[in-house]
Amino acid sequence: MAQAAAVAKPPAPPRRRRASATPRRLPYLLIAPAALLMLGFIAYPVISVFYYSLQNFNPTKPWRNGFAGFDNFVQIFTKDTQFWDTLTFSAKWVIVEVGLQLLFGLALALIVNQTFVGRAVGRALVFSPWAVSGVLTSAIWVLLYNSQTGVTRYLADMGLGSYGTSWLSDTSTVFPAAIVADLWRGVPFFAILILADLQSVSKDLYEAAEVDGASRVKQFWHITLPHLKDAIVLSTLLRGVWEFNNVDLLYTLTGGGPAGETTTLPLYIANTSVDAHNFGYASALTTVAFVILLFCSIVYLRLSKFGGEEK
């Protein structure tokens, strides 16, 4: 017992120091200035729009400025027929543009995904229009559609059509002309995203399908298309929102004309705020457009089951 008592006790293990909270918070502290700056640039305009949507605010008529409540929204839904016309055209524009861009973008992605001589050059040519700004795209197509020096002049020289024809001034041709101009720039967006997803499809799946005797069409429907589902859903949603908010191309090409035939809701909002200086009513229109986009996006993602596993 005495010997056991004489044995020295083992030293106590050193106390663990509490980890400093600073290293763990350091990444958040580093990104905080940029996050606050982005929050200010995003949150302030959004809050301002919601605030001014409840106001009568026109700098050219300051005696009418003041709180309007929901009067702007009542006018939008009950008295403003131009709102419904522009909303209808916006829906038509988005559906046609996104549908055609998806179709041609998918076709181009399938083509440039194949192995052929000059594939790198072909991909560069396919993707290059996406690098061109919207205003520059509009300028290019304004020159192409010019009645004196554009495509119609050369068609008239070949006996196809008459001289002085302007597709952008004719109500029967302005919509297809604007569609073609925006297709030129929008198709590469779908091609890029779909091609990136195509390259992640395992070749073993296609080899196994060929062994089982599946045709190219069956391989596309049962292997390629299901694999591209999320990419197609995301790209169509993004492009749909961008096309709905498209102002630069239509404003430069047609200015919303002729006779308001190509006036979208965002272009109507721009004209109401910039030209008419009615910022209160324009803010109410913007709020309505925001709610419409948010509702359609949620419904679209729910119906498409984006991110869900295939059964």
LODONU-94967 format. One record per residue (C-alpha): residue number from 1; residue in one letter; x negated, y negated, z. Coordinates in nm, 4 decimals. Example, Ala and Ser with C-alpha at 12.3 -4.5 7.8 and 13.67 -1.06 7.14 Angstrom:
BEGIN
[1, A, [-1.2300, 0.4500, 0.7800]]
[2, S, [-1.3670, 0.1060, 0.7140]]
This chain:
BEGIN
[1, M, [0.0000, 0.0000, 0.0000]]
[2, A, [-0.2811, -0.2385, 0.0872]]
[3, Q, [-0.4562, -0.1595, -0.2371]]
[4, A, [-0.1368, -0.2185, -0.4285]]
[5, A, [-0.0818, -0.5481, -0.2520]]
[6, A, [-0.4371, -0.6482, -0.3236]]
[7, V, [-0.3872, -0.6052, -0.6960]]
[8, A, [-0.3539, -0.9505, -0.8466]]
[9, K, [-0.0240, -1.0315, -1.0059]]
[10, P, [-0.0340, -1.0746, -1.3837]]
[11, P, [-0.0338, -1.4369, -1.4880]]
[12, A, [0.3041, -1.5785, -1.5740]]
[13, P, [0.3649, -1.6225, -1.9471]]
[14, P, [0.3236, -1.9796, -2.0624]]
[15, R, [0.6391, -2.1764, -2.0867]]
[16, R, [0.7626, -2.2343, -2.4372]]
[17, R, [0.7720, -2.5937, -2.5255]]
[18, R, [1.0971, -2.7146, -2.6618]]
[19, A, [1.0672, -2.7693, -3.0308]]
[20, S, [1.0644, -3.1336, -3.1110]]
[21, A, [1.3787, -3.2503, -3.2806]]
[22, T, [1.1852, -3.4883, -3.5005]]
[23, P, [1.0427, -3.2300, -3.7473]]
[24, R, [1.3869, -3.0807, -3.7963]]
[25, R, [1.5413, -3.4190, -3.8563]]
[26, L, [1.2572, -3.5443, -4.0717]]
[27, P, [1.4063, -3.4291, -4.4087]]
[28, Y, [1.7349, -3.6031, -4.3280]]
[29, L, [1.5532, -3.9180, -4.2209]]
[30, L, [1.3599, -3.9193, -4.5478]]
[31, I, [1.6683, -3.8890, -4.7675]]
[32, A, [1.8796, -4.1217, -4.5530]]
[33, P, [1.7829, -4.4460, -4.7360]]
[34, A, [1.8664, -4.2992, -5.0778]]
[35, A, [2.1867, -4.1397, -4.9435]]
[36, L, [2.3026, -4.4671, -4.7876]]
[37, L, [2.2224, -4.6537, -5.1078]]
[38, M, [2.4203, -4.4068, -5.3200]]
[39, L, [2.7063, -4.4132, -5.0689]]
[40, G, [2.7173, -4.7904, -5.0930]]
[41, F, [2.7200, -4.7888, -5.4717]]
[42, I, [2.9938, -4.5229, -5.4817]]
[43, A, [3.2071, -4.5927, -5.1758]]
[44, Y, [3.2295, -4.9702, -5.2064]]
[45, P, [3.3687, -4.9752, -5.5645]]
[46, V, [3.6183, -4.7000, -5.4833]]
[47, I, [3.7427, -4.8760, -5.1709]]
[48, S, [3.7571, -5.2063, -5.3601]]
[49, V, [3.9726, -5.0513, -5.6334]]
[50, F, [4.2156, -4.9079, -5.3781]]
[51, Y, [4.2297, -5.2453, -5.2012]]
[52, Y, [4.2870, -5.4546, -5.5139]]
[53, S, [4.5504, -5.2106, -5.6386]]
[54, L, [4.7732, -5.3466, -5.3610]]
[55, Q, [4.6993, -5.7076, -5.4521]]
[56, N, [4.7955, -5.9612, -5.7156]]
[57, F, [4.4496, -6.0720, -5.8183]]
[58, N, [4.3906, -6.2794, -6.1300]]
[59, P, [4.1072, -6.5365, -6.1152]]
[60, T, [4.2730, -6.7407, -6.3899]]
[61, K, [4.5961, -6.7702, -6.1871]]
[62, P, [4.4824, -6.8073, -5.8252]]
[63, W, [4.8205, -6.9424, -5.7097]]
[64, R, [4.9710, -6.5976, -5.7710]]
[65, N, [4.7055, -6.4057, -5.5793]]
[66, G, [4.8097, -6.2245, -5.2633]]
[67, F, [4.9386, -5.9013, -5.1193]]
[68, A, [5.1661, -5.7168, -5.3626]]
[69, G, [5.2226, -5.3899, -5.1824]]
[70, F, [5.3348, -5.1199, -5.4252]]
[71, D, [5.4728, -5.3640, -5.6826]]
[72, N, [5.1909, -5.2867, -5.9265]]
[73, F, [5.2661, -4.9141, -5.9098]]
[74, V, [5.6395, -4.9712, -5.9486]]
[75, Q, [5.5715, -5.1738, -6.2614]]
[76, I, [5.3426, -4.9031, -6.3997]]
[77, F, [5.5989, -4.6255, -6.3736]]
[78, T, [5.9171, -4.8193, -6.4493]]
[79, K, [5.8363, -5.1134, -6.6767]]
[80, D, [5.5032, -5.0557, -6.8494]]
[81, T, [5.5728, -4.8577, -7.1666]]
[82, Q, [5.2135, -4.9084, -7.2827]]
[83, F, [5.0954, -4.7052, -6.9839]]
[84, W, [5.2902, -4.4014, -7.1017]]
[85, D, [5.1770, -4.4478, -7.4618]]
[86, T, [4.8098, -4.4686, -7.3645]]
[87, L, [4.8419, -4.1776, -7.1218]]
[88, T, [4.9988, -3.9631, -7.3957]]
[89, F, [4.7228, -4.0513, -7.6396]]
[90, S, [4.4579, -3.9846, -7.3723]]
[91, A, [4.5984, -3.6344, -7.3182]]
[92, K, [4.6038, -3.5731, -7.6940]]
[93, W, [4.2483, -3.7028, -7.7289]]
[94, V, [4.1139, -3.4845, -7.4452]]
[95, I, [4.2861, -3.1651, -7.5597]]
[96, V, [4.1776, -3.1975, -7.9237]]
[97, E, [3.8245, -3.3147, -7.8501]]
[98, V, [3.7439, -3.0643, -7.5755]]
[99, G, [3.9018, -2.7762, -7.7658]]
[100, L, [3.7088, -2.8455, -8.0874]]
[101, Q, [3.3842, -2.9209, -7.9043]]
[102, L, [3.4111, -2.5918, -7.7160]]
[103, L, [3.4839, -2.3970, -8.0347]]
[104, F, [3.1972, -2.5445, -8.2360]]
[105, G, [2.9622, -2.5493, -7.9373]]
[106, L, [3.0219, -2.1797, -7.8721]]
[107, A, [2.9610, -2.0980, -8.2372]]
[108, L, [2.6365, -2.2972, -8.2458]]
[109, A, [2.5160, -2.1399, -7.9212]]
[110, L, [2.5744, -1.7908, -8.0594]]
[111, I, [2.3857, -1.8810, -8.3781]]
[112, V, [2.0772, -2.0379, -8.2163]]
[113, N, [2.0653, -1.7549, -7.9627]]
[114, Q, [1.9724, -1.5175, -8.2447]]
[115, T, [1.6137, -1.4566, -8.3508]]
[116, F, [1.5242, -1.6166, -8.6837]]
[117, V, [1.2440, -1.8121, -8.8438]]
[118, G, [1.2463, -2.1767, -8.7372]]
[119, R, [1.4713, -2.1185, -8.4366]]
[120, A, [1.2947, -2.3844, -8.2278]]
[121, V, [1.3460, -2.6459, -8.4989]]
[122, G, [1.7071, -2.5401, -8.5389]]
[123, R, [1.7720, -2.5756, -8.1669]]
[124, A, [1.6125, -2.9202, -8.1634]]
[125, L, [1.8332, -3.0348, -8.4510]]
[126, V, [2.1450, -2.8944, -8.2855]]
[127, F, [2.0757, -3.0572, -7.9497]]
[128, S, [1.9428, -3.3931, -8.0736]]
[129, P, [2.2815, -3.5752, -8.1044]]
[130, W, [2.3353, -3.5316, -7.7303]]
[131, A, [2.0285, -3.7498, -7.6659]]
[132, V, [2.1857, -4.0409, -7.8552]]
[133, S, [2.3732, -4.2984, -7.6456]]
[134, G, [2.7444, -4.3543, -7.6949]]
[135, V, [2.7027, -4.7082, -7.8233]]
[136, L, [2.4380, -4.6010, -8.0752]]
[137, T, [2.6596, -4.3129, -8.1850]]
[138, S, [2.9405, -4.5609, -8.2446]]
[139, A, [2.7098, -4.7870, -8.4455]]
[140, I, [2.6024, -4.4948, -8.6659]]
[141, W, [2.9589, -4.3933, -8.7425]]
[142, V, [3.0730, -4.7507, -8.7987]]
[143, L, [2.8128, -4.7690, -9.0765]]
[144, L, [2.9175, -4.4306, -9.2141]]
[145, Y, [3.2836, -4.5365, -9.2220]]
[146, N, [3.2099, -4.8785, -9.3731]]
[147, S, [3.4351, -4.9289, -9.6752]]
[148, Q, [3.1613, -5.1025, -9.8766]]
[149, T, [2.8495, -4.8991, -9.7993]]
[150, G, [2.9742, -4.5872, -9.6212]]
[151, V, [3.1064, -4.2443, -9.7104]]
[152, T, [3.4268, -4.3713, -9.8721]]
[153, R, [3.2241, -4.5739, -10.1236]]
[154, Y, [3.0364, -4.2643, -10.2422]]
[155, L, [3.3575, -4.0589, -10.2509]]
[156, A, [3.5155, -4.3287, -10.4658]]
[157, D, [3.2162, -4.3155, -10.7010]]
[158, M, [3.2896, -3.9433, -10.7478]]
[159, G, [3.6559, -4.0106, -10.8135]]
[160, L, [3.7728, -3.8992, -10.4695]]
[161, G, [3.9762, -4.1855, -10.3291]]
[162, S, [3.9781, -4.5549, -10.4062]]
[163, Y, [3.7306, -4.8337, -10.3400]]
[164, G, [3.7755, -5.0423, -10.0278]]
[165, T, [3.9367, -4.7599, -9.8303]]
[166, S, [3.8738, -4.7852, -9.4564]]
[167, W, [3.9523, -4.4749, -9.2552]]
[168, L, [3.9319, -4.6722, -8.9312]]
[169, S, [4.1986, -4.9196, -9.0434]]
[170, D, [4.4542, -4.6636, -9.1614]]
[171, T, [4.6880, -4.5210, -8.8974]]
[172, S, [4.6982, -4.1867, -9.0798]]
[173, T, [4.3196, -4.1349, -9.0837]]
[174, V, [4.1861, -4.3237, -8.7815]]
[175, F, [4.2462, -4.0389, -8.5361]]
[176, P, [4.0658, -3.7679, -8.7402]]
[177, A, [3.7841, -4.0140, -8.8151]]
[178, A, [3.7352, -4.0893, -8.4459]]
[179, I, [3.7545, -3.7169, -8.3624]]
[180, V, [3.4744, -3.6332, -8.6079]]
[181, A, [3.2536, -3.9121, -8.4720]]
[182, D, [3.2865, -3.7902, -8.1127]]
[183, L, [3.2480, -3.4253, -8.2161]]
[184, W, [2.9035, -3.5032, -8.3555]]
[185, R, [2.7836, -3.6076, -8.0117]]
[186, G, [2.9933, -3.3790, -7.7899]]
[187, V, [2.9345, -3.0387, -7.9520]]
[188, P, [2.5656, -3.0151, -7.8419]]
[189, F, [2.6722, -3.0472, -7.4765]]
[190, F, [2.8682, -2.7222, -7.4963]]
[191, A, [2.5970, -2.5579, -7.7055]]
[192, I, [2.3298, -2.6360, -7.4447]]
[193, L, [2.5270, -2.5049, -7.1459]]
[194, I, [2.6562, -2.1953, -7.3230]]
[195, L, [2.3147, -2.1103, -7.4687]]
[196, A, [2.1579, -2.1337, -7.1226]]
[197, D, [2.4142, -1.8847, -6.9912]]
[198, L, [2.3816, -1.6577, -7.2954]]
[199, Q, [2.0123, -1.6076, -7.2268]]
[200, S, [2.0927, -1.4593, -6.8861]]
[201, V, [2.3052, -1.1758, -7.0304]]
[202, S, [2.1218, -0.8464, -7.0023]]
[203, K, [2.0389, -0.6881, -7.3389]]
[204, D, [2.0952, -0.3466, -7.1812]]
[205, L, [2.4699, -0.4161, -7.1847]]
[206, Y, [2.4691, -0.4697, -7.5605]]
[207, E, [2.2494, -0.1641, -7.6193]]
[208, A, [2.4834, 0.0523, -7.4117]]
[209, A, [2.7823, -0.0873, -7.6004]]
[210, E, [2.6192, -0.0073, -7.9352]]
[211, V, [2.5528, 0.3488, -7.8203]]
[212, D, [2.9214, 0.3793, -7.7310]]
[213, G, [3.0121, 0.2555, -8.0796]]
[214, A, [3.1441, -0.0877, -7.9829]]
[215, S, [3.1605, -0.3367, -8.2690]]
[216, R, [3.0197, -0.6905, -8.2534]]
[217, V, [3.3682, -0.8269, -8.1953]]
[218, K, [3.4308, -0.5925, -7.9014]]
[219, Q, [3.0901, -0.6793, -7.7561]]
[220, F, [3.1796, -1.0462, -7.7735]]
[221, W, [3.5194, -1.0036, -7.6083]]
[222, H, [3.4170, -0.7585, -7.3363]]
[223, I, [3.0568, -0.8607, -7.2591]]
[224, T, [2.9728, -1.2090, -7.3836]]
[225, L, [3.2953, -1.3962, -7.3146]]
[226, P, [3.3505, -1.2688, -6.9559]]
[227, H, [2.9909, -1.3564, -6.8736]]
[228, L, [3.0414, -1.7097, -7.0084]]
[229, K, [3.3632, -1.7711, -6.8153]]
[230, D, [3.2218, -1.9944, -6.5407]]
[231, A, [3.0024, -2.1879, -6.7842]]
[232, I, [3.3009, -2.2517, -7.0115]]
[233, V, [3.5262, -2.3559, -6.7234]]
[234, L, [3.2680, -2.5959, -6.5794]]
[235, S, [3.1705, -2.7467, -6.9151]]
[236, T, [3.5317, -2.7985, -7.0253]]
[237, L, [3.6165, -2.9617, -6.6931]]
[238, L, [3.3203, -3.1994, -6.7067]]
[239, R, [3.3733, -3.2812, -7.0720]]
[240, G, [3.7463, -3.3286, -7.0160]]
[241, V, [3.6811, -3.5885, -6.7474]]
[242, W, [3.4216, -3.7635, -6.9652]]
[243, E, [3.6485, -3.7664, -7.2683]]
[244, F, [3.9364, -3.9022, -7.0616]]
[245, N, [3.7095, -4.1868, -6.9478]]
[246, N, [3.5668, -4.2419, -7.2958]]
[247, V, [3.5631, -4.6136, -7.3692]]
[248, D, [3.2419, -4.7011, -7.5537]]
[249, L, [3.2999, -4.4995, -7.8716]]
[250, L, [3.6647, -4.5902, -7.9282]]
[251, Y, [3.6080, -4.9518, -7.8299]]
[252, T, [3.3225, -4.9870, -8.0794]]
[253, L, [3.4875, -4.7871, -8.3579]]
[254, T, [3.8446, -4.9122, -8.3452]]
[255, G, [3.8890, -5.1425, -8.0470]]
[256, G, [4.2003, -4.9389, -7.9680]]
[257, G, [4.3558, -5.0125, -8.3072]]
[258, P, [4.4990, -5.0144, -8.5548]]
[259, A, [4.8237, -5.1201, -8.3878]]
[260, G, [4.7134, -4.9569, -8.0610]]
[261, E, [4.6971, -4.6109, -8.2208]]
[262, T, [4.3678, -4.5202, -8.0489]]
[263, T, [4.4089, -4.6958, -7.7139]]
[264, T, [4.3368, -4.4586, -7.4279]]
[265, L, [4.4309, -4.5268, -7.0672]]
[266, P, [4.0736, -4.6285, -6.9667]]
[267, L, [4.0566, -4.8591, -7.2690]]
[268, Y, [4.3901, -5.0109, -7.1661]]
[269, I, [4.2483, -5.0614, -6.8162]]
[270, A, [3.9380, -5.2297, -6.9600]]
[271, N, [4.1486, -5.4642, -7.1731]]
[272, T, [4.3752, -5.5465, -6.8785]]
[273, S, [4.0837, -5.6359, -6.6519]]
[274, V, [3.8290, -5.7892, -6.8889]]
[275, D, [4.0541, -5.9575, -7.1448]]
[276, A, [4.3651, -6.0369, -6.9399]]
[277, H, [4.1714, -6.0858, -6.6093]]
[278, N, [4.4494, -5.9016, -6.4254]]
[279, F, [4.2226, -5.7131, -6.1884]]
[280, G, [4.4953, -5.6214, -5.9418]]
[281, Y, [4.7077, -5.4447, -6.2015]]
[282, A, [4.3989, -5.2877, -6.3614]]
[283, S, [4.2974, -5.1503, -6.0195]]
[284, A, [4.6424, -4.9944, -5.9808]]
[285, L, [4.6076, -4.8347, -6.3241]]
[286, T, [4.2643, -4.7038, -6.2243]]
[287, T, [4.4061, -4.5551, -5.9046]]
[288, V, [4.6782, -4.3767, -6.1022]]
[289, A, [4.4180, -4.2457, -6.3490]]
[290, F, [4.2029, -4.1213, -6.0593]]
[291, V, [4.4956, -3.9322, -5.9045]]
[292, I, [4.5866, -3.7798, -6.2420]]
[293, L, [4.2288, -3.6602, -6.3013]]
[294, L, [4.1979, -3.5236, -5.9481]]
[295, F, [4.5274, -3.3342, -5.9720]]
[296, C, [4.4485, -3.1899, -6.3160]]
[297, S, [4.0987, -3.0858, -6.2064]]
[298, I, [4.2276, -2.9016, -5.8988]]
[299, V, [4.5019, -2.7253, -6.0957]]
[300, Y, [4.2578, -2.6305, -6.3723]]
[301, L, [4.0042, -2.4843, -6.1280]]
[302, R, [4.2774, -2.2903, -5.9474]]
[303, L, [4.4265, -2.1481, -6.2658]]
[304, S, [4.0859, -2.0575, -6.4095]]
[305, K, [3.9722, -1.8994, -6.0790]]
[306, F, [3.6356, -2.0691, -6.1164]]
[307, G, [3.3612, -1.8882, -5.9267]]
[308, G, [3.5788, -1.5836, -5.8581]]
[309, E, [3.4695, -1.2296, -5.9318]]
[310, E, [3.6170, -1.0481, -6.2266]]
[311, K, [3.8365, -0.7534, -6.1307]]
